[in-house]
Amino acid sequence: MYFHENLLRLRHKNSMKQQEVADGAGLSLRAYQNYERGLREPQLTALTALADFYDLPLDELVGRKRCIRVTTLLENTACREDLCHAHGLSLYIETPRHKILFDMGPNDDFLANAKALGVDLAAVDLAVLSHGHYDHGGGLAAFCRLNSRAQIYLHRAAFGAYYAREADGALRYIGLPLGLEEFRDRFVLTGEETVIDRELTLFANPAAVFDIGSASAKLGEKVGGELLPDAFRHEQSLLIQAAGKSVLVAGCAHRGAVNILAEARRRLGKDPDALFGGFHLFELAAGDPAADALIDATGEALLPGKTMYYTGHCTGAYAYERLSAVLGERLRPMTGGSVAEI
């Protein structure tokens, strides 16, 4: 169905006159009449006004395919030789109402990949930072300079002093880059729950219904000069409900993919259709009995239901293979340049 035919159908369905629709959407009568007759293509502002007036997703108003589309801009691997890859994650997510950047990788490589993939990051209307680690927020400043309008949602604890302990005992800073203060007016600081709109909800600190063992044991936070185990209070996940589907997005799932999934299930009253994110299992020693048991238990806990799992980055190749033996076709790799439609 063409856009102008959809406008006519909606107006008749709601028993409204052209003037009522024009007034309700803040348009001139002549402009609306031209749109309904197919004589003129509306600008995005007019489309958004009409979508808001009818309380419809933009894609439904214009008759495009409704889905949640997730493009992996950057990950540890890439599916094309012309794409950068690095230890980190950046996802571009399209819903009927939003264009979302979820994480920005360790540097500005995701910008080059976005350009190569035909993704216009200047058109992103909001961004989400999953947690306060450099491999997800290292490109934050680069994004803010490219895109001057999108607000960035990040947990209020994301600016903590986060460290990793190396094999030799040395500490390595893995927190967000310094010098982000100039963009503070763009930041929306979140907490336990932030409802952005009817499509998007952020949540943090899911209940620990599944023991994640030592998967993140090497990570800590300096508080008052003392290094404490990182409780990952700065980690948040994005729950999307749009186009008749539900998608859960988690950066590294440091608090456990099973725990985050359980919280999403509690909120939805059902399993989400898909989960995207790293599972942070890559630091577990391959072949170690305790590590193998944890990976296998994770797979078994994720098996009930019909959720599709798209994972990579900090999951690790060894853990991915073991999880695949349990989850089969419901486990798929995220790699730079890959696209999934839910």
N, C-alpha and C positions, 0 to 999 in steps of 0.2 A: 504494500500500500504506500502510495506517495504521501509526502508530508502534508500537502494541502488537503488531500482526501481525509487524512487522519484528523486534521483540524475540524473539518466539516462534520465528521462522524462524532467527535467529542462534543461539539456544540449541540448537535441534535440530541445526542444521548442525554445531555444535561438540560435540555429544553431551554436554551439560552439564545438571546439575540446577539448579533455581532457586536453591538455597542457594549453590552454587558461584559463580554469577553475582553474587548479592547480596554475598557475601564479597569477591569480586574487585573489585567496584566500590565497596566500602565503604558499602553500603546495608543497611538492615534487610530481612529476608526479607519482612515484610508489605508494606513500601513497594514492593519489586520486584514482588511478586505483583500489587499493585494496578496498577502500570505495565503489566505484561504482559497483564492482563485488560482494560485500557482503562478502569479505574474511577477513575483519577487521573492528572492531567497532571503530569509531573515538572518541577521547577525546573531552571534552567540548570546549577546545580552537579551535579545528578544526571545530567542529559543528558551533561555533559562527562565525568563519571566513567565512564559506560557507554561513551561513544565511546572513551575512553582504554583501557578494559578490552578492548574488541574491536579496538583499534588502527584505528579508522575515522574519517574526517572526520565532523564533527557533522551536516552536511547529509545525508550518506549514511545515517546512523543514523536520522534522523527522516523520511527519504524525500522531502526537498525536492530541487528541481532543482539539480544540481551544475554550477557554472560559476564563472568568475572575472568579477566584475562591477566595472566601473570607472566612477565618477561624477566628472565634473569639477566640483569645488566652485567653483573660481575660476580665471579665465584672463583674458587681455586683452580678451576679448569675452564676451558672454552671449547665450543663445538666448531669454531671457525678459526683459521689461522690469522685472520686480520683482527681478531678480538684480543684485548688484553686479559690476562688472568693474574690473580694475586690472592694471597690468603686473606679472605674477607668475603663480604656479601653485600649485594645491592639488588633490589627488586623494583621493577616498575609495574604497578598494578592499576588496571582500568576497571572501573565499575560503571553502571549506568549514570551515576552522578559525579564521580570523582576520577581524577588522575593523580595517583599517589606514588611517591617515592618512599620506599621502605628500606632504610639503611643506605649508606653511601660508601661502603668499602673502606680500605685503608688510606686511599689517596684519591687523586682526581681521575684515575683510569676509567671509572664508570662513565665519565662525561664523553670520552672518546668512543667507548662502546655504544653508548646511547645514540650518538651521531651515526655510527656505522649501521646501527639497527633501525634507523629512521624514527627514533623516539625523541620527541621535542620536550626536553626537561623544563624549558621556559614556560610551558603550558601546565606544569604540575600545580595543582591547587592546594595540596597539603603534603607534608612529609612526616614520617615517623622514624624515630631512632629507637631501636629495640633495647639497647643498653649502653652503658658508658665505656665501651672498649674501642680502641683505636681501629680495629679491623672492620668495624661497622660505622664508626663516626669520623674516620680520618678525612673523609671528603666533604665534611659538613660545611666548612668555610667556602670551598669551591662551589658547592651547590647554591649557597646563599648569594654568592656574587653573580652566578648565572641567572638565578631566579629571584626576583626582588619582591615577590608577593606572597609566596606560600608560607604558611606558618609551619613551624617544626614542633611536633609533639614529642617530648622526651621526659622521662621521669625526673622528679626533683632531685633524686640522688645520683643522677648520671654523671655529675661532675666530681665524684669522689676520687680519691687517690688509689687507683687499682693497680695491682702488681701481679706478676707471675714469678714463681720460684723456678729457676733453671736447675738442670741436673747437678751443677757444681755448687748449688746453694745460693748463687747470686740472685738478686732481685732485679726484675726488668719491669719498667713502667709500661703498662698497657692501657692506661686511661685515655680520655679524649685529649686532643691537642690543646695546647695552651693558646691564648689569644682569641678566644671565641666571644669575648665580652662585647665586641662591636656589633654582634648580631643578636644581643639579648632581647631586643624588642620583637624579634621574630619567634622567640621560644614560647611555647605553651607548656608550663611545668605540670606534670600529671602526678597522680598518686595511685591509690588502690584501684580506682575505676574512673574512667573518663568516657562519657558518652558524647561522641562528636556530633552525630546525627543519627537518623534512623538506620543508616547503613553500617556505621562504624562505631565500634566500642573498643577501648583499650582497657586491659586489666593487668594487674601485677600480683605477685605473691600468692600463687595458687597453693592450695593445701597439699601437704606431702603425703599423698596416699600410696606412693611408690618410692621405695628407697633407691636413690640414684648412686649409692655407694661412693667410690672414690673418683668419679668421672671428672669432677672439677676441684679435686683436692689441692692442686698446685696453685690455685688462684686465691688472692687475698686482697684486703683493703687496709690501708694505713689509717688508723684512727688515733690521734694524740701521740703519734710517733711509734705506735705499736702495730705490728702487722697481725690482723685478725682474719680468720677464714671469711671469704666473701659469701655473704648470705644472699646475694643477688636481689636485694630489695630494689635495685635500680633497673631490673629487667622487666619489660612489659611485652605483652603480645597483642596483636590486632585481630579482632573478630569482625568479619565482614558478613553481612546478610543482605544480599542483593540478587536481583534476577532470579528469584526463587531458589537460590543456592546459599550455602554458608561455607566460608573459607576461614581457616585459622592460620595466622602467619606469626611465626616465632623466629627470632634472629638466631639464637644459639641453643635455646631451651636448656639453659644452665640449671634451672630448677626441675628439669626432667620433662621430656616430651610427654610421658604418660600422665604426669601431674597437670601439665598445661592442657592436654586434651580432656582430662577429666573435668577441669574447670569450665572449658568451653562447652562440654556436654551438659554440665549442670545448668549453664546459662541458656542454652538452646532447648533443652529438654529432649535432645536427640544428638546423634553423631554429626559433626560437620562433614560436608562432602569431601573436603580436602584439607590437608595440613601441609604448609610450606615452611621449611626452615632447617637449620642444622640441629643435630641431636647431641652434640658435644660428647662424642665417644672416642675421638681420634687419639686421645692421650692414654687410653687403656692399652696395656701391653698385649700385642698379638700373641695368642697361644697361652696366655696366663689363665689358669683355670678360673680364678675369681672374675677376671675380666670377661672371659667367654660366657660365664654364667650370667653376668649382668647384661651383656648384649642380648643373649638368648631370652632372658626374662623380659627385657624391654620389648623384643619382638612379640613374645607371647601376650604381653599386656596390651599391645597395640592391635592385635589380631581381631578381637571381637568387633562386630560392626562392619561398615562398608566404606569407611574413610580411606581416601587415596592419600598416599604419603609421597611428597616430593622433597627429597633431602640431598644434602651435599655439604660443602664447606667443612664444618668441624665434626661431621659424622665420621669421616675417615673411610678409606677404601676397604679396610679389613672389616670394620663394623658393618659397612653397607652390605658386603657379601654375606655375612652371617645373618643380618636382618632379612636379606632377600630370600634366604633359605626358608624363613618362617612366613614372610608376608607375600612372597611370590609377585604376581603382577600388580599388586596394590602398592608396591614400592617402586618409585621412579627417580632417576637422578636429576638434580638441578645442576646445570652447567651453563656457563656464560653463553648467551645467545639463545637458550632454549625458551620456548613459549608454551604455556598451558592454558587452555580455556576450560573453565568449569561452568 
